[in-house]
Amino acid sequence: MDRAAQLARLRETAPFDLAVIGGGATGLGVALDAAARGFRVALVEAVDFAKGTSSRATKLVHGGVRYLAQGNVGLVREALHERALLLANAPHLAQPIAFVMPSYRWWERGFYGAGLKMYDALAGRRGLGDTQFLSAAQTLALLPTLQREGLTGGVKYWDGQFDDARLAVALARTAVSQGACVVNHCAAIGLVREGGKLRALVAEDRESGETFTIRAHCVINAAGVWVDAIRGMDAEPGAARRAALVAPSQGVHLVVDREFLPTDHALLIPKTRDGRVLFAVPWMGKTILGTTDTPSEALALEPTPFASEVEFILSEAARCLSNAPTRADVRSVWVGLRPLVKPSEDDEADDTKTISREHTVAVGRSGLVTVTGGKWTTYRAMAEDVLDRCFAAALLEARPGSATAYLPLAGAPKRSAESLAQPPGEHLYGTDADTLHGLPGADRWLWRDGGGGLSEAMVRFAVRHEMARTVEDVLARRSRLLFLDAAQAAAVADDVASLLREELGAGFDAVASASSFKALAAHYLELPVGS
Ligand SMILES: Cc1cc2nc3c(=O)[nH]c(=O)nc-3n(C[C@H](O)[C@H](O)[C@H](O)COP(=O)(O)OP(=O)(O)OC[C@H]3O[C@@H](n4cnc5c(N)ncnc54)[C@H](O)[C@@H]3O)c2cc1C
């Protein structure tokens, strides 16, 4: 993961088989799958791995219980299969977690319990534990701060949870170890056509301004909610503007202290007042509350929550928790944009196929392959679909699949005894913990929480082994402190900047990096008011 060495590979003139745009779950999944099949792959990410939606998930590795209600059994079965593979391939970053669904109406326990028994049956031997019917007392024992009034019982079932941004970094590292060339802070700024066919992409190193013409047999557009900007680059000269593929919808999460849900069990409210679901999930020593689903036109890298979304989450939390959190209790608020795929209109005759599992792969006339939608849990299956489409469109010669099904990701131990509900610590490094210990500052803590926190060695590891280039890369996506406690993250920004300067050399502007991070942290603490 030496960035200079990766950039040197972009200067090579021999064409790559695939050039991938976007270093979120989707692009990294494609890069890894292709590299594992022996293709020559380059991936460029404009900002940092998982800077977009892929660091802002609810952190659930799930089969999608709600699809069962829609009768979409095949979709659920596949996601449950992917859930099992992910938990096995990255046990340091993805683990089982028990959910409790409380019931306040007599019929709810039986109704939801029956559906969840079906969920168990679909998981089969890949199940994580049996669904159990709970009495009111048992429900309260698992969720001690639950509203007691009117509680009739509950249902306990199993799914998974994960550290999304660290998983993205693990995918990048694994892709590199399989031979891919992967670079962050390097944006696709143009596409090169020859005889109407895509032949290369032009990328710019955001640090040095150097540009690269990356020749490739096949260009994959995995830019999340930004895929339409890349499709715009691919337009025929003089052609009319193309219809957008993506209609973004934003989802807000609020993070509060663990005391509001002092348990390792997650809470699922299956039906809020307006018919949505609400989660309260223990994660890394805190509780995540969310989420919302609000159409949003702006494609900001750092979207802003609407006041109504914050209000909705807090008021729903107040209905189900006896010690309701208030605005003053929020340690961090973050917003993700869902790349929802619009029903296809004619768009320059792209061969668009909306696959039942919610993602879309479109092959344009020039050969640009656009993939968007889906969910983190199924990133691996999506990657296989993308490669299948490349083969079908004769952009690449077919090679056998399933190369990643049993491929452990970087740092994966055989199994992990620690829970992701606990504060972050060395357990997230899996087999890399030894390397971490060998670095200076393994016992010097910038921030301490329980047995874990953020050590000086973790910052050095982020630079040396995880391609971190800025204070934000470290505090938002290598450590997750920005997402857990934005004020605390701002408080350690200067220390992190000094360490980055030691690691990256005098060319690194520590003052600018720390101050832009502090401005970002202020955004993660800002709760809008009004209607
Ligand atoms: C609120 C919310 C909650 C969710 N919760 C879950 C969950 O619990 N479980 C689950 O399985 N799924 C969940 N999802 C879905 C999941 O997070 C997304 O499906 C997934 O992260 C999308 O990944 P992506 O790679 O397609 O997009 P992104 O992660 O957005 O990646 C696209 C990348 O492309 C880069 N890019 C853009 N333009 C360029 C360019 N010109 N050059 C180079 N790079 C560029 C961006 O910087 C970005 O990093 C959730 C989604 C949301 C919004």
The ligand as an SDF file (V2000), in Angstrom:
LIG
                    3D

 53 58  0  0  0  0  0  0  0  0999 V2000
  -27.9040    5.6600    5.2760 C   0  0  0  0  0  0  0  0  0  0  0  0
  -27.4130    4.3810    4.6660 C   0  0  0  0  0  0  0  0  0  0  0  0
  -27.3260    3.2440    5.4320 C   0  0  0  0  0  0  0  0  0  0  0  0
  -26.8580    2.0450    4.8540 C   0  0  0  0  0  0  0  0  0  0  0  0
  -26.7360    0.9540    5.6410 N   0  0  0  0  0  0  0  0  0  0  0  0
  -26.3030   -0.2080    5.1070 C   0  0  0  0  0  0  0  0  0  0  0  0
  -26.1260   -1.3280    5.9430 C   0  0  0  0  0  0  0  0  0  0  0  0
  -26.3050   -1.2720    7.1630 O   0  0  0  0  0  0  0  0  0  0  0  0
  -25.7130   -2.4760    5.3520 N   0  0  0  0  0  0  0  0  0  0  0  0
  -25.4920   -2.5640    4.0190 C   0  0  0  0  0  0  0  0  0  0  0  0
  -25.1650   -3.6580    3.5590 O   0  0  0  0  0  0  0  0  0  0  0  0
  -25.6200   -1.5000    3.2070 N   0  0  0  0  0  0  0  0  0  0  0  0
  -25.9990   -0.3120    3.7200 C   0  0  0  0  0  0  0  0  0  0  0  0
  -26.1100    0.7930    2.9370 N   0  0  0  0  0  0  0  0  0  0  0  0
  -25.7680    0.6870    1.5110 C   0  0  0  0  0  0  0  0  0  0  0  0
  -24.2670    0.8200    1.2640 C   0  0  0  0  0  0  0  0  0  0  0  0
  -23.6600    1.7020    2.1610 O   0  0  0  0  0  0  0  0  0  0  0  0
  -24.0300    1.3030   -0.1670 C   0  0  0  0  0  0  0  0  0  0  0  0
  -24.7440    0.4740   -1.0440 O   0  0  0  0  0  0  0  0  0  0  0  0
  -22.5670    1.2470   -0.5710 C   0  0  0  0  0  0  0  0  0  0  0  0
  -21.7530    1.8600    0.3930 O   0  0  0  0  0  0  0  0  0  0  0  0
  -22.3910    1.9540   -1.9130 C   0  0  0  0  0  0  0  0  0  0  0  0
  -21.0200    1.8800   -2.2480 O   0  0  0  0  0  0  0  0  0  0  0  0
  -20.4700    2.5000   -3.5930 P   0  0  0  0  0  0  0  0  0  0  0  0
  -19.0670    2.0620   -3.7170 O   0  0  0  0  0  0  0  0  0  0  0  0
  -21.3730    2.1690   -4.7100 O   0  0  0  0  0  0  0  0  0  0  0  0
  -20.5560    4.0790   -3.3940 O   0  0  0  0  0  0  0  0  0  0  0  0
  -19.5770    5.0190   -2.5690 P   0  0  0  0  0  0  0  0  0  0  0  0
  -19.1870    4.4170   -1.2890 O   0  0  0  0  0  0  0  0  0  0  0  0
  -20.2040    6.3640   -2.5030 O   0  0  0  0  0  0  0  0  0  0  0  0
  -18.2640    5.0650   -3.4470 O   0  0  0  0  0  0  0  0  0  0  0  0
  -18.1320    5.8480   -4.6060 C   0  0  0  0  0  0  0  0  0  0  0  0
  -16.7460    6.4610   -4.5840 C   0  0  0  0  0  0  0  0  0  0  0  0
  -16.4770    7.0520   -5.8480 O   0  0  0  0  0  0  0  0  0  0  0  0
  -15.6340    8.1480   -5.6270 C   0  0  0  0  0  0  0  0  0  0  0  0
  -15.6560    9.0150   -6.8050 N   0  0  0  0  0  0  0  0  0  0  0  0
  -16.6380    9.8440   -7.2150 C   0  0  0  0  0  0  0  0  0  0  0  0
  -16.2530   10.4950   -8.3490 N   0  0  0  0  0  0  0  0  0  0  0  0
  -15.0120   10.0260   -8.6330 C   0  0  0  0  0  0  0  0  0  0  0  0
  -14.0760   10.3450   -9.6700 C   0  0  0  0  0  0  0  0  0  0  0  0
  -14.3400   11.2680  -10.6200 N   0  0  0  0  0  0  0  0  0  0  0  0
  -12.8770    9.7220   -9.6740 N   0  0  0  0  0  0  0  0  0  0  0  0
  -12.5750    8.7930   -8.7240 C   0  0  0  0  0  0  0  0  0  0  0  0
  -13.4270    8.4910   -7.7090 N   0  0  0  0  0  0  0  0  0  0  0  0
  -14.6310    9.1010   -7.6730 C   0  0  0  0  0  0  0  0  0  0  0  0
  -16.2020    8.7960   -4.3720 C   0  0  0  0  0  0  0  0  0  0  0  0
  -15.2540    9.6180   -3.7190 O   0  0  0  0  0  0  0  0  0  0  0  0
  -16.5990    7.5710   -3.5470 C   0  0  0  0  0  0  0  0  0  0  0  0
  -15.6160    7.2110   -2.6140 O   0  0  0  0  0  0  0  0  0  0  0  0
  -26.5210    2.0010    3.4860 C   0  0  0  0  0  0  0  0  0  0  0  0
  -26.6060    3.1660    2.7130 C   0  0  0  0  0  0  0  0  0  0  0  0
  -27.0330    4.3500    3.3010 C   0  0  0  0  0  0  0  0  0  0  0  0
  -27.0930    5.5880    2.4930 C   0  0  0  0  0  0  0  0  0  0  0  0
  1  2  1  0
  2  3  1  0
  2 52  2  0
  3  4  2  0
  4  5  1  0
  4 50  1  0
  5  6  2  0
  6  7  1  0
  6 13  1  0
  7  8  2  0
  7  9  1  0
  9 10  1  0
 10 11  2  0
 10 12  1  0
 12 13  2  0
 13 14  1  0
 14 15  1  0
 14 50  1  0
 15 16  1  0
 16 17  1  0
 16 18  1  0
 18 19  1  0
 18 20  1  0
 20 21  1  0
 20 22  1  0
 22 23  1  0
 23 24  1  0
 24 25  2  0
 24 26  1  0
 24 27  1  0
 27 28  1  0
 28 29  2  0
 28 30  1  0
 28 31  1  0
 31 32  1  0
 32 33  1  0
 33 34  1  0
 33 48  1  0
 34 35  1  0
 35 36  1  0
 35 46  1  0
 36 37  1  0
 36 45  1  0
 37 38  2  0
 38 39  1  0
 39 40  1  0
 39 45  2  0
 40 41  1  0
 40 42  2  0
 42 43  1  0
 43 44  2  0
 44 45  1  0
 46 47  1  0
 46 48  1  0
 48 49  1  0
 50 51  2  0
 51 52  1  0
 52 53  1  0
M  END
$$$$
